[in-house]
Amino acid sequence: MSAPHARYHDYVAPHPQIVRCPIQASMGVFGRKWALLVLRDVALKSNVRFSDILRANPGMTPRILVLRLKELEAEGLVTRVIKHDKREVYYELAPAGRDAIPILTALIYFGTKRRPHQVFRDGRSRTMAEMFPGSQRELLQGMADWAAKGVRKPPRSAREG
């Protein structure tokens, strides 16, 4: 027989009192249709133009793309950049948008691990190192550091009990 194990929610219950679920609050931005895919294109490609985003997302209308870009810009996640000649406009991540990179990374991880038959021609799952050689630290941003902040070992009596 296997040893009993703790339920997942035993580990993830937040300690500080919260007024609203942070996932629910985040979904106000990321839960809108096409928002994560627009953010993906801006985050993972350089000098991405409106037409590039539209072309990468069949079924998205120009009207919806305008709305999502304006919303992401209003949230401080995306910046609209106009070149000097005013004929070339592209989008890039704003400093606050970099906080979304670990979210995109987690979705990439889930998709490559749990949906490889939809993601890859050979149907074989991939590791993060295979997907992004040498970029793992950058893609995880400060998540590891944030998780480690304030972590203290429990008192000896609590560990023994």
C-alpha positions as CSV (number, residue, x, y, z in Angstrom):
1,M,0.0,0.0,0.0
2,S,1.2,3.5,-0.7
3,A,1.7,6.0,2.0
4,P,-1.0,8.5,2.5
5,H,-0.3,11.9,0.9
6,A,-1.6,15.4,1.6
7,R,-4.2,16.9,-0.7
8,Y,-3.0,19.6,-3.1
9,H,-5.1,22.3,-1.4
10,D,-3.3,21.6,1.9
11,Y,-0.2,23.1,0.3
12,V,-1.7,26.0,-1.7
13,A,-4.0,27.7,0.8
14,P,-2.8,31.3,1.1
15,H,-1.8,32.5,4.6
16,P,-2.7,36.2,4.4
17,Q,-6.3,37.2,4.4
18,I,-7.4,37.8,0.8
19,V,-10.4,39.8,-0.3
20,R,-10.6,38.3,-3.8
21,C,-9.0,35.3,-5.4
22,P,-5.8,36.5,-7.2
23,I,-6.5,34.1,-10.1
24,Q,-10.0,35.6,-10.5
25,A,-8.5,39.1,-10.4
26,S,-5.9,38.1,-13.1
27,M,-8.6,36.6,-15.3
28,G,-10.1,40.1,-15.6
29,V,-7.1,40.7,-17.9
30,F,-6.1,37.3,-19.2
31,G,-9.6,35.7,-19.4
32,R,-10.8,37.8,-22.3
33,K,-11.0,35.9,-25.6
34,W,-7.7,36.2,-27.5
35,A,-5.9,38.2,-24.8
36,L,-3.4,35.5,-23.9
37,L,-2.6,34.8,-27.6
38,V,-2.1,38.5,-28.3
39,L,0.2,38.7,-25.2
40,R,2.0,35.5,-26.4
41,D,2.7,37.1,-29.8
42,V,4.0,40.3,-28.3
43,A,6.1,38.6,-25.6
44,L,7.7,35.9,-27.7
45,K,8.3,37.8,-31.0
46,S,10.3,41.0,-31.5
47,N,8.9,44.0,-33.2
48,V,5.5,42.4,-33.8
49,R,3.1,44.4,-35.9
50,F,-0.7,44.4,-35.9
51,S,-0.8,42.4,-39.1
52,D,1.7,39.8,-37.7
53,I,-0.6,39.2,-34.7
54,L,-3.7,39.0,-36.9
55,R,-2.0,36.5,-39.3
56,A,-0.8,34.3,-36.4
57,N,-4.4,34.0,-35.0
58,P,-6.9,32.7,-37.6
59,G,-10.4,33.7,-36.7
60,M,-9.4,36.8,-34.8
61,T,-11.0,39.9,-36.3
62,P,-9.2,43.3,-36.6
63,R,-11.8,44.9,-34.4
64,I,-11.2,42.3,-31.6
65,L,-7.4,42.7,-32.0
66,V,-7.7,46.5,-31.6
67,L,-9.8,46.0,-28.4
68,R,-7.3,43.5,-26.9
69,L,-4.3,45.6,-27.7
70,K,-5.9,48.7,-26.1
71,E,-6.9,46.7,-23.0
72,L,-3.4,45.2,-22.6
73,E,-1.9,48.7,-23.2
74,A,-4.3,50.2,-20.6
75,E,-3.2,47.5,-18.1
76,G,0.4,48.5,-18.7
77,L,1.3,45.1,-20.2
78,V,1.9,46.1,-23.8
79,T,3.4,49.3,-25.3
80,R,2.6,50.6,-28.8
81,V,5.8,51.8,-30.4
82,I,5.8,54.3,-33.3
83,K,8.9,54.6,-35.4
84,H,10.1,58.1,-36.3
85,D,8.6,58.0,-39.8
86,K,5.2,57.2,-38.2
87,R,4.6,54.5,-40.9
88,E,5.9,51.6,-38.8
89,V,4.0,50.7,-35.7
90,Y,4.8,47.7,-33.6
91,Y,4.1,46.3,-30.1
92,E,6.4,45.2,-27.4
93,L,6.1,44.1,-23.7
94,A,5.9,46.9,-21.2
95,P,7.9,46.4,-18.0
96,A,4.8,45.2,-16.2
97,G,4.2,42.8,-19.1
98,R,7.3,40.9,-18.2
99,D,5.4,39.6,-15.1
100,A,3.2,37.7,-17.5
101,I,6.0,35.7,-19.1
102,P,6.0,33.0,-16.3
103,I,2.2,32.6,-17.0
104,L,2.8,32.0,-20.6
105,T,5.7,29.7,-19.7
106,A,3.3,27.7,-17.5
107,L,0.8,27.4,-20.3
108,I,3.6,26.3,-22.7
109,Y,4.7,23.7,-20.2
110,F,1.1,22.4,-19.8
111,G,0.5,22.2,-23.5
112,T,3.8,20.5,-24.3
113,K,3.4,18.0,-21.5
114,R,-0.3,17.3,-21.6
115,R,-1.2,18.0,-25.2
116,P,1.8,17.0,-27.3
117,H,-0.3,15.2,-29.9
118,Q,-1.8,18.7,-30.7
119,V,1.4,20.6,-30.4
120,F,4.0,18.5,-32.1
121,R,3.9,16.5,-35.3
122,D,5.5,13.4,-33.6
123,G,3.2,13.7,-30.6
124,R,6.1,13.5,-28.2
125,S,6.2,15.8,-25.2
126,R,9.2,18.1,-24.8
127,T,11.1,19.6,-21.8
128,M,11.6,23.3,-21.2
129,A,15.2,22.9,-22.1
130,E,14.3,21.3,-25.4
131,M,11.8,24.1,-26.2
132,F,13.9,27.0,-25.0
133,P,17.6,26.1,-24.7
134,G,19.3,28.4,-22.3
135,S,16.2,30.6,-21.7
136,Q,14.7,28.8,-18.8
137,R,15.7,31.4,-16.1
138,E,14.5,34.3,-18.2
139,L,11.2,32.6,-18.9
140,L,10.6,31.9,-15.2
141,Q,11.6,35.4,-14.3
142,G,11.4,36.0,-10.6
143,M,9.1,33.2,-9.8
144,A,11.7,31.0,-8.1
145,D,13.0,34.0,-6.2
146,W,9.5,35.0,-5.2
147,A,8.6,31.5,-4.1
148,A,11.8,31.3,-1.9
149,K,11.3,34.7,-0.3
150,G,10.5,34.4,3.4
151,V,10.6,30.7,3.4
152,R,11.8,29.6,6.8
153,K,12.2,26.1,8.2
154,P,9.6,25.3,10.7
155,P,10.7,25.1,14.4
156,R,12.4,21.8,15.2
157,S,9.4,20.6,17.3
158,A,7.0,21.2,14.4
159,R,9.2,19.1,12.1
160,E,9.4,16.2,14.5
161,G,5.6,16.1,15.3
